[in-house]
């Protein structure tokens, strides 16, 4: 369970149930004397969408060297497209472009095959990956059709023992989140809610000083 609402999944399930004839018998898992009570009916069922990209992560060539920072380089990314092609992308002050780097050699110069600079990463991938251009609008449409509460992360830990096993796929962002040295220890208990040290500092700064010795 990764959201606050099952409304979208329940509505889709009700639409399918209306088309099935009702025989008046309760499900087997609620009948008295059942030895095994399945938890599967408690979980929302959703079709797995086709991915727009295979993988995306922060390039090991980060941070940009000094001579590239002067030219505006901010961050380097790599993207594995559904066409099984790896793109090394530079994020700069002007936008995004494909550089000439490979997995073994760093070359921050624009690629000879595509030297254009795009305003957003989505625009770049739309041009270079037909699979991304086809699937990205579909994913955005499905997300907009979901209930508002269904889009929010849960403010409490996810009980993975209650959910079915999911397929483990390569995800460098997930690996980075689990191994970053700047984590303060609260993220495991409050997913998506990083401690705001600045807010605590400002609250302390605004405390009344007249009563202090």
N, C-alpha and C positions, 0 to 999 in steps of 0.2 A: 504494500500500500504506500503510494508516494504522493497522495493528494488528500484534500479535505473532503472530497465529495465523490460519491459513486453515481451521481445523478445521471450523467451521460450514459454510462454503461447500463444502468438499470432501465433507462428509457429505451435503449436499443434492444435490450432483452425482452421488454414488454411487447415491443412491436413484433418480435419473432414469435412470442408465445401466443399472440392473438391469432396467428395463422394456424396454430396447432389445435387439434380437437382436444377438449378437456374431458377426461374420463372419470373425474371425481375422486381418484385415488391419491393419497398423499405420497410424497417421495419416499423411497425406501430408507433414506438415512434418518428420517424422523419417526419411523414406526417403532413402537416399544419392543424391546428385546433385540434390537439391532446390535451386533457385536462391534462393528466398526462404524463410527460416525464420521463421515467425510467432512473436511473443512473446505472442500473445493467450492460448494455453493456460496460460501461467504466471500469469495474472492471475485473481483470484477474481471470479466472476460473482454479482452480487446484484441483486435487483429493487429499483428505486427506489421507496421508499414515498411515499405522498401526504403533503404537508406539513400540519402542524397549524396553522401560521401562515405568512404570506407573508414577513414581515420583522419584526425587533425590534431596537431600538437605543436609545442614550442620547439623550435629547432635547437639542436645542441650547439649551434654557432653563436648563440646568445651569450652575453650581451654584445651589441655591436661594438667593434673596435673604435678607438677615438677618431680616426680619420673618416670613418663612416658616420659617426654621430654628427660630425661637423657638416656633412652633406645631408643630414636630415633623417638618417635611419633610426628607427625607434625599436623595432622588434623584428625577429625572423620567425616565420612559421613554415611548416611543411603540411601538405594536404595530399592524401591518397584518394584519388577519385575512383568512382565505380568502374571506370575504364581501365583500372589497374595501372594508373600513371601517377608518379609522384611529382608534385610541384613544390619548389622552394620559393616562398613568397616573402617579399620585403614589405614591412609596414613602415612608411615614412610620413613626413609631415605633409606631403602632397597627396598621399593615398596609398594604393597597393599595386605592386607590380611583381612579375615573375623574374627572379634573378637567375644567374647562370650557375648557381651552386649545385653540387651533387652530394651524394652521401659521403664521399671521400674527400672532395675538394671544395673549399670555400671561394666563391667568386660572386661579389656583390653587384657586379655589372648586370644591367637588364638583359634578359634572354634575347638571343638573336631572332628567335621565332616569334616573340611577342614582346615588343618594347613599350606597349601602351601602359599608362598609369590610370587606374580606375579609382573612382571616388569611394567605393565600398568593396569589401571582400566578396559580397554576393554578386556584384556586377562582374568582377573578375572571373568567378567560378561559372557564371552563366555563359560566358564567352568560351571558356576553355574546356568545360565539361558538359556535353549534351545530357548526360544522365542527371546531373545536378539541376540543369535548367528545366528538365521535365518533372522531377520529383519535388523540388523546393516549393513551388506554388501549391502543390497538393498537400504538403505537410503544413504549410501556413493556413490553408483553408480548413483542415481538420482541427488545428489548434483553435482557430477562431470559433468553430462550432461547439467546442467544449464549454461546459459550465464554468463560470468565473472562479468558483472555489476549486474546481478540478485542475486549474492551472497553477495553483499555489503549492509550494512545498510544505510538507507537514512540519509543525513546530515541535514534534516529539520524535524520539527514535523509531525507526522502522523495524518491526519485529520480523526479521528475515526467516525465522523458524516457522512462521505461519504462512508465508508465501511460497509458492512453488519455486523450484530451482530454475534459474534463468541461465541462458547460454552465455558463457564468458567469452567476450570478444576483446580484441586489442583496443585499448583506450588509454592513451598517454595522459590525457587530462585527469582521468580518475586516478592513475598512478601518482601523478604529481600532487593531487589533493591529499592523498594518504601518506605522503612522505615529505611534505614541506617542513623545513626546520622552524618556520616562524609561527607554527600553530601553537596556541596557548593552552590547549587541553579542554576547552569548552565545546569545540566543534562536534565532537563525537556525541555529545548529549543534546546539543541544539543544532541540528543540521541546517545550514543556510543562514544561521544567525551568528555572525562573527562579533566578538565583543568590541564595542565602540569605546575605545579608550579616550577619544577626544571629548565625547559627551560626558564621561565621568570627570574629566579634568575641568571642563567648563562648569559643571555642577559644583565642584569643590571651590572653584574660583569665585562663584557667585554667592557662596555662603556668607551669612552675616558675620562681621568681624567685631562688632561691638561687645559681644558676650565672651570673646576669647581673651585669655589672660595676656 
